[in-house]
């Protein structure tokens, strides 16, 4: 599973279930901060609950002013 998103400039990015951000846009720092915040909430010791974190990102990324859309996809 991954989360794909589009920013306000039409650039796309994605977040893997390991919470790796693949995005090269103007707002990378702000988006990375949001991704890291969600990852911390879904970390249980050394284990990351990736599926749950991705579900939360679908909801929370569009709250970031620079993200216009986010969705989960199977990959």
VOBA-1610 file (N, C-alpha, C; in pm, whole numbers, padded with zeros to 5 digits, always signed):
BEGIN
Unk+00083-00118+00000Unk+00000+00000+00000Unk+00087+00125+00000Unk+00040+00226-00067Unk+00105+00356-00065Unk-00005+00463-00056Unk+00035+00583-00025Unk-00053+00699-00036Unk+00007+00788-00143Unk-00075+00826-00239Unk-00032+00922-00339Unk-00102+01054-00310Unk-00037+01164-00347Unk-00099+01294-00324Unk-00057+01391-00433Unk-00132+01499-00441Unk-00104+01606-00537Unk-00097+01736-00461Unk+00003+01818-00493Unk+00014+01947-00426Unk-00058+02055-00506Unk-00058+02175-00453Unk-00132+02285-00514Unk-00077+02325-00650Unk+00047+02285-00681Unk+00106+02315-00811Unk+00088+02202-00911Unk+00018+02095-00870Unk-00004+01982-00959Unk+00106+01877-00954Unk+00205+01895-00869Unk+00310+01793-00854Unk+00258+01679-00769Unk+00303+01560-00801Unk+00257+01444-00725Unk+00369+01389-00638Unk+00327+01317-00537Unk+00421+01252-00447Unk+00358+01126-00394Unk+00437+01051-00319Unk+00384+00929-00261Unk+00456+00900-00129Unk+00386+00825-00046Unk+00440+00781+00082Unk+00422+00630+00087Unk+00531+00558+00115Unk+00524+00413+00122Unk+00477+00369+00260Unk+00450+00239+00275Unk+00407+00188+00404Unk+00520+00188+00508Unk+00641+00219+00465Unk+00753+00240+00558Unk+00766+00389+00592Unk+00670+00468+00543Unk+00663+00611+00565Unk+00778+00687+00498Unk+00824+00634+00386Unk+00924+00703+00304Unk+00852+00798+00211Unk+00892+00924+00212Unk+00832+01025+00127Unk+00909+01035-00003Unk+00837+01026-00114Unk+00895+01043-00246Unk+00824+01163-00309Unk+00886+01278-00297Unk+00826+01403-00342Unk+00938+01505-00358Unk+00937+01576-00467Unk+01038+01677-00491Unk+00968+01806-00531Unk+00901+01864-00434Unk+00827+01985-00461Unk+00864+02095-00363Unk+00804+02208-00383Unk+00835+02327-00304Unk+00807+02309-00155Unk+00708+02227-00121Unk+00666+02213+00018Unk+00711+02082+00082Unk+00825+02032+00036Unk+00873+01903+00087Unk+00892+01906+00239Unk+00948+02010+00293Unk+00975+02015+00438Unk+00846+02008+00519Unk+00743+02082+00478Unk+00617+02082+00550Unk+00547+01946+00540Unk+00550+01887+00423Unk+00485+01758+00403Unk+00562+01649+00477Unk+00693+01655+00473Unk+00775+01557+00546Unk+00747+01566+00696Unk+00730+01686+00747Unk+00699+01704+00889Unk+00567+01635+00925Unk+00465+01650+00840Unk+00335+01586+00864Unk+00350+01434+00860Unk+00422+01383+00761Unk+00443+01239+00748Unk+00516+01185+00872Unk+00620+01255+00915Unk+00695+01212+01033Unk+00608+01214+01159Unk+00522+01315+01171Unk+00432+01324+01286Unk+00338+01203+01290Unk+00281+01169+01178Unk+00191+01053+01172Unk+00269+00925+01202Unk+00388+00912+01146Unk+00469+00792+01170Unk+00498+00774+01318Unk+00528+00881+01387Unk+00556+00871+01531Unk+00435+00820+01610Unk+00317+00861+01570Unk+00196+00816+01639Unk+00169+00668+01618Unk+00222+00611+01509Unk+00196+00471+01477Unk+00319+00384+01493Unk+00411+00428+01573Unk+00530+00349+01603Unk+00511+00281+01736Unk+00537+00151+01739Unk+00528+00072+01861Unk+00667+00014+01885Unk+00749+00086+01961Unk+00888+00046+01975Unk+00958+00063+01843Unk+01017-00045+01792Unk+01084-00040+01661Unk+00990-00073+01546Unk+00867-00110+01577Unk+00772-00151+01474Unk+00683-00034+01434Unk+00666-00019+01302Unk+00577+00083+01247Unk+00450+00015+01199Unk+00336+00065+01241Unk+00207+00012+01196Unk+00170+00087+01068Unk+00232+00046+00958Unk+00225+00118+00831Unk+00086+00133+00774Unk+00007+00027+00775Unk-00129+00034+00717Unk-00214+00138+00789Unk-00208+00137+00921Unk-00286+00233+00999Unk-00235+00375+00975Unk-00104+00390+00968Unk-00045+00522+00943Unk-00087+00576+00807Unk-00089+00491+00706Unk-00131+00536+00572Unk-00277+00579+00572Unk-00360+00506+00644Unk-00502+00545+00652Unk-00516+00685+00712Unk-00437+00712+00814Unk-00441+00844+00877Unk-00388+00951+00781Unk-00285+00920+00706Unk-00229+01018+00611Unk-00331+01059+00505Unk-00413+00965+00461Unk-00514+00998+00360Unk-00606+01109+00413Unk-00633+01105+00542Unk-00718+01206+00604Unk-00641+01334+00635Unk-00520+01319+00685Unk-00446+01435+00735Unk-00367+01512+00629Unk-00317+01447+00526Unk-00241+01522+00426Unk-00321+01633+00360Unk-00448+01609+00323Unk-00525+01719+00263Unk-00550+01836+00358Unk-00528+01817+00489Unk-00539+01928+00582Unk-00419+02021+00571Unk-00310+01969+00515Unk-00192+02050+00489Unk-00229+02148+00378Unk-00208+02277+00397Unk-00255+02376+00299Unk-00205+02353+00156Unk-00091+02289+00141Unk-00033+02272+00007Unk-00073+02142-00061Unk-00147+02056+00006Unk-00189+01929-00053Unk-00337+01938-00089Unk-00369+01907-00213Unk-00508+01919-00256Unk-00582+01786-00258Unk-00507+01675-00263Unk-00573+01544-00273Unk-00478+01435-00226Unk-00533+01333-00161Unk-00453+01217-00122Unk-00541+01093-00129Unk-00482+00981-00170Unk-00556+00856-00176Unk-00464+00737-00155Unk-00521+00628-00105Unk-00447+00503-00086Unk-00454+00422-00214Unk-00345+00355-00245Unk-00341+00268-00363Unk-00266+00141-00329Unk-00304+00033-00395Unk-00229-00092-00385Unk-00112-00083-00482Unk+00001-00131-00438Unk+00116-00130-00528Unk+00189-00260-00522
//
